[in-house]
């Protein structure tokens, strides 16, 4: 991100300087416009963050009720039968399984702050099953491919931003995000399973991937099972930053299958009736989370206030990041460099349904979440685009449908000192590309 920030500022400065020195029009003052853009963009970033405080507090307060009521644990139990089939090399009772399930459950609910500690814990536990320290196993690659493309039911942060910018239907992106993330996850899983056949581990020992089930020595399996039993309680305790119990058993397979079919069934309904359903989503979420909390014995008011405090702090913490990226983008736009860039790409991207205004965010999203968030905010703040135009809806969907892939890989692999990532990056980027394509398709289908 340091390099990206520097490149954006330098490009804006050089473009404005070139115009200042070469343009004949006496009324044109590119450097003065550049200065004004930097100052006004910094002020706009702070105003945006302050406007976001209330909405972010509302949504994080509701999510806190869901956490306290055990919604993450319910999702984890639903996912467990599927997980044991996707990761046959991981013993079902090993702490890695519980941590991965909770990571996916948090991502499904849009709880990025909760997902990260679970994900790091999962990587640490997977590394204990790794016969090649320093090299990613098939299980690690598959886990991160799913992590970076996780199906998302509630992109709360994007909905909050859209609401703060005056969107008439802030939750209109729920069906588009679900559609895009579903196809991205399918692509991530498929590419990870296919690519592992070509990116082989060191030949000295078998890899800890799905094919290991028949090749591991019996004594190794016994040691792993014993380790899982002996360390399970303490490991689960460490992997609960939110005080959530890691389930050791899932629901029956047929229950999980019915829920999965139900989620898949939502997609055609949202495609057909998405615009009719959209106005009901936010009121329905508020009432639904409150009733869920009451049914689970949660003191909903106190827990909501506690979560709202966290939302207030999150909104304030993003101010420096918004200032940095919005100043860079504002300067780039005022200098004319962004217009030139858009003009060059428009003939190639427009026929594909990807407006050139949205392309910078699509390219930046895998590199920097805060940078992409700032670009999205800038696009939706612009009166020419706004949150409810095709471009505004597309960038909102892209933000909720893709992940900061390079950051996630750096953090998760850095936590266990893995340097040889094998096919992980290729699988994750495949999921990103498919997610962008699916977002372009569904937003064009519903809103064009």
Secondary structure, 3 states (H helix, E strand, C coil): CHHHHHHHHHHHHHHHHHHHHHCCCCCCCHHHHHHHHHHHHHHHHHHHHHHHHHHHHHHHHHHHHHHHCCHHHHHHHHHHHHHHHHCCCCCCCCHHHHHHHHHHHHHHCCCHHHHHHHHHHHHHHHHHCCCCCCECCHHHHHHHHHHCCCCCCCCHHHHHHHHHCCCCCHHHHHHHHHHHHHHHHHHHHHHHHHHCCCCCCCCCCCCCCHHHHHCCCHHHHHHHHHHHHHHHHHHHHHCCCCCCCCCCCCCCHHHHHHHHHHHHHHHHHHHHHHHHHHHHHHHHHHHHHHHHHHHCCCCHHHHHHHHHHHHHHHHHHCHHHHHHHHHHHHHHHHHCHHHHHHHHHHHHHHHHCCCHHHHHHHHHHCCCHHHHHHHHHHHHHCCCCCCCCHHHHHHHHHHHHCCCHHHHHHHHHHHCCCCECCCHHHHHHHHHHHHHHHHHHHHHHHHC
